[in-house]
């Protein structure tokens, strides 16, 4: 693997390496890929998936997107994702619903396979306008060779299969009901705290 590149998204620096621009840059040569984000907003969906560069990629090549619903992701985001999935034949979107309320689905990663290798972009930014351009974020761009790209895809496919029962379609009753709990902004849904057992010395 070539050396990974740390990039710092600095909203005060017009020359900053924004996450959005890096993802668009990697999509140009991509032939397939996938992504997992803890949460998404309507604005974030429009910024990335509806950019002409990403649309060109999604109209021709397969891309699996997994979005979490534990917090922040709203019904409006699901509607925007449904429209994108309808219009862009390569796009497949599912909602991850954790069966452990005390644990958040929290990844932020995107990967691409290319003709001669691929790339992994992993960091702190979500599929939101803030995460893609406005927040202070940090992420790594990791170039991959052909073998490493194949290994990554294999891990991804295995994870998808292992957790298939937690992955729901955008218009499923489970997905819609879960994101409705997120209305009211960040952290709209109350997380369930782990049970703590008190030991009494008798």
Long-range contacts (C-beta under 8 A, 24 or more apart in sequence): 1-142, 1-143, 1-144, 1-145, 1-148, 2-143, 2-145, 3-143, 4-140, 4-141, 4-142, 4-143, 5-140, 5-141, 5-142, 5-143, 6-138, 6-139, 6-140, 7-123, 7-138, 7-139, 7-140, 7-141, 8-136, 8-137, 8-138, 9-125, 9-133, 9-135, 9-136, 9-137, 9-138, 9-139, 10-136, 11-133, 11-134, 11-135, 11-136, 18-132, 18-133, 19-121, 19-123, 19-125, 19-131, 19-132, 19-133, 19-137, 19-139, 20-47, 20-48, 20-51, 20-132, 20-133, 22-121, 22-139, 22-141, 23-48, 23-54, 23-110, 23-121, 23-132, 24-48, 24-51, 24-53, 24-54, 26-110, 26-112, 26-119, 26-121, 26-141, 27-53, 27-54, 27-57, 27-112, 28-53, 28-57, 29-112, 29-114, 29-115, 30-57, 30-61, 30-112, 30-113, 30-114, 30-118, 31-61, 31-112, 31-113, 31-114, 31-115, 32-61, 32-62, 32-63, 32-112, 32-113, 32-153, 33-61, 33-62, 33-63, 33-64, 33-110, 33-111, 33-112, 33-113, 33-118, 34-63, 34-64, 34-65, 34-66, 34-110, 34-111, 34-156, 35-63, 35-64, 35-65, 35-66, 35-109, 35-110, 35-111, 35-127, 36-65, 36-66, 36-67, 36-68, 36-96, 36-107, 36-108, 36-109, 37-65, 37-66, 37-67, 37-68, 37-107, 37-108, 37-126, 37-127, 38-68, 38-70, 38-71, 38-72, 38-104, 38-105, 38-106, 38-107, 38-108, 38-126, 39-67, 39-68, 39-69, 39-70, 39-71, 39-72, 39-73, 39-77, 39-126, 39-127, 39-128, 40-67, 40-72, 40-73, 40-77, 40-81, 40-126, 40-127, 40-128, 41-72, 41-73, 41-74, 41-76, 41-77, 41-127, 41-128, 41-129, 42-74, 42-76, 42-77, 42-79, 42-80, 43-128, 43-129, 44-77, 44-126, 44-127, 44-128, 44-129, 44-130, 44-131, 44-132, 45-77, 45-80, 45-81, 45-84, 45-127, 46-80, 47-129, 47-132, 47-133, 48-127, 48-132, 49-81, 49-84, 49-88, 49-91, 50-84, 55-88, 57-90, 58-84, 58-88, 58-89, 58-90, 58-91, 59-88, 59-89, 59-90, 60-90, 61-90, 62-90, 62-92, 63-90, 63-91, 63-92, 64-92, 64-94, 64-156, 64-160, 65-91, 65-92, 65-93, 65-94, 66-93, 66-94, 66-95, 66-96, 66-160, 66-167, 67-93, 67-94, 67-95, 67-96, 67-127, 68-95, 68-96, 68-98, 68-104, 68-105, 68-106, 68-107, 69-95, 69-96, 69-97, 69-105, 69-175, 69-178, 69-179, 69-182, 70-98, 70-104, 70-105, 70-106, 70-178, 70-189, 70-191, 71-104, 71-182, 71-186, 71-187, 71-188, 71-189, 71-191, 72-126, 72-128, 72-182, 72-185, 72-186, 72-187, 72-188, 73-179, 73-182, 74-179, 74-182, 74-183, 75-176, 75-179, 75-180, 75-183, 77-179, 78-170, 78-171, 78-175, 78-176, 78-179, 81-170, 82-170, 82-171, 85-170, 93-170, 94-167, 94-168, 94-169, 94-170, 95-167, 95-168, 95-169, 95-170, 95-172, 95-174, 95-175, 95-178, 95-179, 96-163, 96-166, 96-167, 96-168, 97-166, 97-167, 97-168, 97-174, 97-175, 97-178, 98-166, 99-166, 101-191, 101-192, 102-191, 102-192, 102-193, 102-194, 104-191, 108-139, 111-149, 111-152, 111-153, 111-156, 113-149, 113-153, 114-149, 116-146, 117-143, 117-144, 117-145, 117-146, 117-148, 117-149, 118-143, 118-144, 118-146, 118-148, 118-149, 118-152, 119-143, 119-144, 120-144, 120-152
